[in-house]
């Protein structure tokens, strides 16, 4: 249900990947409704029923996932 898209640096910073829109479309086709992306990823126009969560550091992703429990 949640897809993480980014590159984790040694300091915990999340770097964006190229082709964000194409990767977003891939996620939708494969049933993902939430995407966790680098805050440096250009904003994606979200379709109905989906949510993009933009983060800067790995800790933010950890905090988000812990909040889902």
Rosetta blueprint (number, residue, H / E / L):
1 X L
2 X E
3 X E
4 X E
5 X E
6 X L
7 X E
8 X E
9 X L
10 X L
11 X L
12 X L
13 X E
14 X E
15 X E
16 X L
17 X L
18 X L
19 X L
20 X H
21 X H
22 X H
23 X H
24 X H
25 X H
26 X H
27 X H
28 X H
29 X H
30 X L
31 X L
32 X L
33 X L
34 X E
35 X E
36 X E
37 X E
38 X E
39 X L
40 X L
41 X L
42 X L
43 X L
44 X L
45 X L
46 X L
47 X L
48 X L
49 X L
50 X L
51 X E
52 X E
53 X E
54 X E
55 X E
56 X L
57 X E
58 X H
59 X H
60 X H
61 X H
62 X H
63 X H
64 X H
65 X H
66 X H
67 X H
68 X H
69 X L
